[in-house]
Amino acid sequence: MNAPPAAREPRLVLAWGTVRDASFPDRVAAARRAGYEGIGLAIPYYRDLLARGWKDRDLAAVLAEWDVRINEVEVLFGFHGAPRRPAGVAGRPGLVYADPELERTAFHLADTFGVPFAQTVGTFDARPVADARPVGPEVVDAFGELCDRAAAHGLRVALEFVPYSSIPDLASGLAVVAGADRGNGGLCVDSWHFFRGDPDLGLLRTAPPERVFMVQFNDGPVPPVDPDRMVDAVHHRVLPGEGDFDLRAFVAALDRPGVEAPFSVEVYCDALRSRPTSEVARRAADATRAVVASAPRTL
């Protein structure tokens, strides 16, 4: 009788949003103590650190002390939009479209800390999702050009499909990545956006494994807490296994040769913000390990 397959031990990254209020030393220490191999870094957070007197050498010293790397930098908004800083998009201030400064910061982080991945998304606007598909050649060209600029810094670009963006689902994201056909261009597959959009598990099972650069992992309730999908995404996620998403099927669809991305645990959850950084990091890691271990094996 064959022995059952051994439980999987996923590689983990502590995404920036899971502990968004943490200091840099607390973030890095909590990641190491909970068994994450890396952290994510948001560009505005990095800029705020610099404004408060941190230097790159100080950040590097903290990372070296705890043997943690920066695995991903986020987010290059609106890569195919005209360069502009709108006063607000759909009533939300602060979104930036094709901002060269964001790119320069991402490239600096890659050069300085060896960050391997930068995350990008399409534009956010008021168009119905149906109007965003199929993606046009200008979007494909813009993604390819972004990948070319990033390649000079050893950086791979992970395109995240977001239901309320111009690239709303997995099919659209695959079309852009395949059309651009750059070796350093791939996908960021976020379980939240996958299940909140068009959750095509069959397509996920057949997506080219070498194009899956990042996997962001979280759970959520069905139906959404807030009808505003963007607000819901940044306030009401829950730890893996505590919501209604079929995360086991999601994990199984990605459990195949060639998918090498770690699980970047990204839980934007207001209910967790008051808890200690170390507790949140540990609970997020434990929850992810439990879901991954319980998913059906496909091999």
N, C-alpha and C positions, 0 to 999 in steps of 0.2 A: 504494500500500500504506500502510495506517495505521501510524503509529509506535506502539510499545508505550507504555502509560501510564507516566508518570514515577513513580519510586519515592517512596513516601510518607515524609514526615518527621514522625513523631508528636510531639505536644506531650507533655512528660514532667513528672511530679511525683515527687519522691523521698519515698516514704512513710516514716513514722517507723520502722517495724519493720525496714526494710532495713539501717539503720545505728543500731540502737536504743541502742548504747553510746556514740555520738558526743557530744562536747560541742556546744553550740549553734553557736559560731563555726565549728567544723570541718564540721558538718552543712551549714550555709548555704554556706560557701565551696566545699565539694565539689559541692554541687548546681549552683552557677553554673558551675564549671569543666567539669562534665560535660554542661552544656547543658539542665538542668532549668529550668523556669520557676517552680517553686514547691516547697514542702516540705509534708509532713504533720506534725501535732503531736499527740501524745498528751496528754490532760489530766493524768495523773499525772506525766509528764515536765515539763510546764509548772509544775505545783505544786512539783516538786522544784527547778526553777530558782529560783523565788521563795524557797523555803526556804534556798537557798544564797546569797541576796543579790542576785539579778538583779532588776532593775526592768523594767517594760514599756518604758520609754524606752531601756534598754540593748539589749533585744531588737530594738526598732524601728531602732536605729542600725546594728546588724549587718545586718539585712535591707536597709536602705537602701544600705549600703556595697556590697553585692553585688547589688543590684537583684533580689532574690528575695522572693516573697510566701509567706505561709502560705495554702495552698489548701484544707486540710481539717483538721478537728479530730475526734478520735476518743477514746473511743466512748461514746455514750449507751446503756448497757446496759439491757435489760429495760424498754422504754418503756411496756409495757402491764402490768407487774407491780406488785404492791403496794409502796409505798416501804418498803424495808427493807435492812439490811446483814447478809446471812446470814454465819454463821461459815464456811461453805463450801458449795459446790455440787458434788455428785459427787466429794467429796474435794479440791476445788480452792479454796483460800481466796482471798479478795480480789475475787470477782465482786460487782458492785453492781447492785441492781435499782431502777429508777426513782428514782435518787438526785437530789433537787433540787439538791444542790451541783454535780453534774456539769453539769446544765443551766445553772446560773448561771455556771459557768466558761466553758462554750462560748459563752454569750451575751456574756460579757465579752470573750472573744477576738474575736468578730465585731464588737463595738462598737469595740474598741481597734485591731485590725489589719485590719479589713475582710475577715475570713475568710468566703468565700462558702458553704462546705459544712460541715455537721456529719453525722457518720456515726452511725447507730443500728442496733441489732440487737434481736431478740426476747429472750425469757427462755431461760436455760439450766437445764434440770432433767432428771430421770431418766425422763420419759415417753418411750415409743417414738415415733419420728418419725411413725408412722401416726396417732397420737392427736392430733397437732398440726394436722392438716388435716381439713376445710377451716377456714380461719381464721374466727373468730367475729366478730360485730359489735362486741364490746367491744374487740377488737384494732384494727379499722378506726377506731373512734371515738378510741381512745387515740392512734393515729398522727396523725389529723387534729388533735387538740388539741395535740400536740407541734408540729406544723407551724404552728399558729396562734400559739403562744407564740414560736416561732423567727422568725416573719414580722416581729414588732416590731423585730427586730434585723437585718433584711435577710438572714437566714440561710436557706439551703435545706437540707432534711433528706434525706439519702440513706439509704434503708433497705437494709441488707445482709442477704440471706438466707444462712443458715448451716446446714448439714445437721444439726448437733446442737443446734439451737435450735427454738423454737416456730414459726419461719418458715423452713422447711428448704430451700426450693427457689425457683426463679424463678417458678413458677406461683403459689406462695403470696405471694411478694413483690409480684407484679403485682396480685393480688387485693386486697391491703391498700392499695396506692397508688391503684388505680382506685376502690376503694370510698370512700377518704377524699376523693379528688378535690380536692386542694389544689394550687394553682399552684406552691408551693414544696416539694412532696413528690414524691420520685422514688426511684430505685433506685441502690444501689451494687452493681455486678456484678463480683465477684471471681472470677478464673479458677479459683483453688484450690477455692472452695466450689461453683462451678458444676460442675466435673468430679468433685469428690468426692461430689456429691449426685446430682441427676437431670439429666444434661447434655443438655437438650433444645435442640439447635441450631435446630430449626425454630421453636420458640417464641422463642428469642433473636432470630432474624431478623425476627420480626414484632412484637416488643415496641415500644410507642410510642417513637420516638426521643427525643422531648422529655422522656421520663421517665427516661432514662439519664443520671443526674447524675455518677456516678463509675464509672470502670473501674479495678479493681485487677488488676495483671498479675504473674504468677509461673508457675512450672512445678512439676511434682512427679512422683515415680515411681508406677508402677502395678505391683503393689499398694502400699498405704501401708507406710511403715517401721514405724510404731507402731500397734497396734490401737486405742489411745485416740485418737479423732479430733481432740480438742482439742490434745492433746500433739503429735500429728503436725503440726497446722497451725501451731504456733508454734515448731517446731524443725527441720522437715525439708523445707521448700520449697527449690527450686533456681532458678537463673537461667533466664529464658525461653530455650527451645531446648535446655536440658540435661536435660529430663525427658521424660515420656511423654504429656503432655496434647496434644491436637490444637489447639494455639494458633493455627495458621494458619486453621483453620475458625472458631475463636472470633473472630479479628480480622475475617475476611470477613463474619461474621454482623453485626458492628457497623459495617461499612464502608458506610454509607448516609446519605443526606441527613438532617440533623436530629440526628445523634449527634455532639455537640460536646465530649464529655468527653475530657480528656487521659488518658494512661495513667499511673496512679499505681503505680509499680513497688514492690511490697510483697513482699520476699523474706525471710521469717523463716527464717534458715538458720544453724545452729550452726557449720557449717564455715567460714562467712564472718566470724564475729564476731571472730576474731583478726587479720583483715586490716586494713590502714589504711582509714580512712573514704573517702579520695579514690579508692583503688583499687576498693572495693566499689561506690561510686556510679558510677564510670566503666564498670565491667564490666556493671553492671545496665542502664545506659543503652545501651551498645553492643549488648547481647544483645536488648534490647527493639526497638531500631531494626532489627536484622537480621531478627527474626521478622516484624515488621510489614511490612517491605519485601518479604519473600518470600511473604506471604499472597496468595491469588488475589484479583483485583479482581472486585467484584460489579457495578460500574457500567460 
